[in-house]
Amino acid sequence: MFDSPEARDVARLYAFRFPRATHEQRIWLWKALYEGWLGRYIGEHDAVLEIAPGYCEFINNVPLNQERVGVDLNEETRRFAARGVVMHHVSAELASDVLPADHFDAVFVSNFFEHCQSKQQLLEVLRVIHRAMKRSGKLLILGPNYKHAVRAYFDYFDHHLPLTERSMAEALAIAGFEVVECIAQTLPLSTHGRLPPQPWLLRALVHTYLRLPLVWRLFGAQFFIVAKKR
């Protein structure tokens, strides 16, 4: 799948959607999200897998001394991975060929499942994750909630599946997972054009937002789910 026409299409689409001028803002955004929220789910000795890390803003924040692995069809992803991050360029539903079984303590998936071409493909990816996770591991999913993002959901060319926190929970149940935490609204659907350029101001804004879950009901359009093997 490396350097396939599909992979080149993904690279072109993401280069258009995320201009280089916004990369630094996104790096600081994800650093603040990891510090103030997502990092609490990652143990200090966890082996971490990310499906579709894109520009690696999440996986690069996992400490250097931990095992960090990414799976992404886009060959450009390797260029953005920090030192020590192992990157596999393969379709997520085929990743069992490169990932060890019962190995990862934490798996993170952000804004990916809505890109699956079918529900069957989504289930295939979940089964790959299920195989790769330890029995004690956790799966963290962040994704657009169709109920709260209906007007803009299909503004993105590669969105195929309309998902909600409930439909995602049902898919997880089919694939052998149990949901242990579910929040219907967390982050806005997109931060494009809304982020302050100053890192200190962006960090302060994110940390303030994360401390005010009541505000999530006004602006939040992404669900967050934590699941474990059933």
N, C-alpha and C positions, 0 to 999 in steps of 0.2 A: 504493500500500500504506500510505501515511501515514494514521494515525488510523483504520485498518481495525479491524473487530471482533477479528481475530487479534492485532493490535498491542495493543489494549486488554486482551485476555486475558493477554498476556505481561507487561504493566505490572502488572496485578493480582497475578499469580503471584509476580513478583519482589518486589513490595512486601510480600507475605506471607512469602516465604522469607527475605528480608534486611531485618529491621526497621531503622528509622532508628537505633536505639540501637547497632547493630553496625557502622554505616557507618565511623565513625572507626577502629575496630579493623581493618576490612578495608583501609582506606587505608594504615595503617601496616604491615599484613601484606604488601601488594603492594609497598610501597616497599622493605621488607627483601628480598623475593624478587627485585626488580629489581636492587638493589645487590649482593646476594650471589650471584646466579645468572643470571637471565635477561638482564640488561643486557650481559653479556659477548658475547652473540650479536648485539648491535646496534652497528653502526659509528657513529662520531661524525657522519658526514654521510649516514647512511642515510635514505631515505624509507620510512616505516613505515606498514603497513596492519594494522589489527586487525579481524577478523571477530567480530561479536557482543561488543563491549567491555562491555556491561552498564552498570555504574556507573563505567567508565573507569579503574579502579584501575591497570591496566597502561599504557595509552596515555598517561595523564597523567604517567607517570614518564619518558617519552622526553623529552629536553631540548627546550626551547622553540625553539631555532634549527633544529630538524629538521622536515621535513614529516611530519605525523601525520594519518592518515585512519582513520575508523571506519565500519563498515557494521553497522547494527543495526535490526531491525524495531521495537523498542520506542522510541516517540517520547520517552519520559522520559530516554533516554540523553543527549540533547543538554544537559539541565540539569546533568549531572555532568561534561561534557567541559571540560577546562581551556582557557584562552585559546589560540587558534591551532589547536585540533583541529577538523578538518573532519569533520562527521558526515553520513552519508547514511542516510536511513530507507527501507530497501528490503529485501526478502527477499534473503538472501545469494546464492541461485542466479540472481537477476536483476541482480546488481550490475555485470555487464559494461556495462550501460547507463550507469553513472555513473563507472566506474573507467577510467583510461587503460591502454592495453596496454603491456607490457614496461616498467613504470615503477618498481615498488617493489623496494627492496633487501631488505626483511624483512617477512614476514607472520606475525602471531601469531594463533593460534586456541586459546582455552582453554575447555574444557568446553562445546563446542558441537555437535560431530558426533553425539553420542549423542542429541541432540534432533531430528535429521533424521527425517522421517516414513518414509523408505525409503532403501535403499542407493542407488537411482537419484538421489535428491535429494542425498545425500552426494557422489556422483560429480560431479553438476552444480556443486556448490559448489567442489569441488577444481579443476574445469576453469576456473571463473571466476578462482580464485586463480592457476592456471597461466598464464592469459592476462595477468593483471595484473603478475606478477613479472618482473623482469629475468632474463636468462639466468644471471647471476651471483648471483641472489638466493637467499634461504633461507626456508623455511617452518618455523615452530616450532609444534608441536602438543602441548598438554597436555590430557589427558582421562582419565576414569575407566576403569580396566582391569577388565573384567567378571570376569576370573579371580580378581582380588584384592579385589573389592568385591561379590561375588555376593549376599551377604546383604542389603545395603542398596541395591543398584543401582536397583531399581525403587521405592524409597521416594519417588522424585522423579516427580511426575505427568507431567512433560514428557520423561522418558527413554523413547526408543523403540527405539534400536538398541543391542544388547549388543556392545560393541567391545573388542578386546584389542589389544596392540601388534602382533600378527601380522596380524590382520584389517585393521587400519589400514594397515599396510605394504603389504598386497596391494591395497587401494583406491588407495593412492598410486601404485603401479606401473601400475595400469590407467589412471590419470589423467595419466601421463607424468612422474612424479617418481621420484627415486632416494633411498632412505633413507641418510643418512650418519652418523646417530647415533640409537640407540634404547635407552632405559632403561625396563624393564618396570614398575618401582616407584619412585616419587619421593615426592610429597606424599600425605598422608592423603586419603581421599575427601572429608571435610568437616572444617572447623575450628569448626563451629557450637557455641557454648557452651564452647569449650576455650581461647579466647585470653585472656591476661591483659589487663586494661584499661590498664596503664601502657605507653606507647609504648616506653620504654627497655627494659623487660623483654620485651616482645613481640619487639622487634628482636634482642635478645640471644638469645632462644629460637630464632628463625628462623635466625639466622646459625650458631648451634651445630648445629642440625639439618642444615643444608646442608653442614656440614663433616664430617658423619658418615654417608657413604653406606651403611655397613653397617647403620645403624639404619633406613634406608629399607626394608629387607627385612622389618622387623617392623611398621612403621606405613604404609608406602607402598602406596597403592591407585590411583595415577594414573600412566599412562605418559607419557613425554616423547620426542618424535620430532623430529629435524631432517632436513629433506629439501631437495633441490635439483631443478631441472629436469633430466631425463634427456637 
